[in-house]
């Protein structure tokens, strides 16, 4: 079993997506030295000014109070925990696993309800580091998504395989989701991530936090750390920490695996092998997120995982995993009676 330099990892049994501390879902995982064989059956937007990772300068359209980032140092507990070695449970088909008892490493002193975002400088290999933010409504995007296609993260390859949603193996995967801070082509916030990690691993947590902030107006302290083994150019996975500041509704610490079922990845270079794609030729200019088909008589689209319902044209519909997406022809009242809540973004 491979040891990783990440936060404390507790091997547990099966878990499902949570809305509060301790209510997540566990699985198991196997990370090889530099390659992983998984033989088991982004977000873009508006153009923002370049941000210095050492400061909290914000887009003028985001009316947040500026703070010195030194007021939000990475906690000593987080630093010490990262330097220790922990077992990663073997991968058994689930995209994420809770770590450190599903409890984030933020200190009470860090739980200040003032919005900021901070992105690490790229290292000597061009790899991203920790992305850290306190997300409030003032940081969230208000315009349509822009292009990120000009960014080529470390280990990037444009390749398609059969059996992958959208066919592309890799996405330009945001560390802090565009839906939270509106970042587009920020090279310090984009890594080479599999479609599986992006959509099935990270996206459910991102939707959970986005919906919570939009519905409550509260703040969420949020940190994502890509985990690179040695000099590998592609991360083995990412840790995601989140905690709501004004209440205890959001509280999780998970590890998402950068694997793709049925595809073998060389994490040192990003090269891969998998089922041959027999469709149309690769088109660099084409969106990584292909259009989804929604029946014409659909009134709402359900996310059966988060128990939210959305208008069919809501951005969250494109971002949710296909297995959790359910178009329905039901009334708003019927869905609420069935236990579903309206999306905080499109507000159906």
Protein Blocks (a to p, Z undefined) as FASTA:
>chain_A
ZZdddddddddddddddfbehiacdddddddfkbccdfbdcddddddddddfkbccdcfk
lccddddfklmcccfklmmmmmpccdddddehiabdceehipafbdfklmccbdcddddd
ddfkopacdddddddfklpcfbdcddfklpccehiacdddehiahhiabacddfbdfkln
opacdfklcccddfklmmmmmmmmmmmmmmmmmmnopacddddddddehjafbdfbdcdd
dddfkbmkbccddddddddehiacdfknopacddddfbdcddfkbcfbdcddddfklmbd
cdfklopacdfklmklmmpcfklpccddddfklmmmnopacdfkloZZ
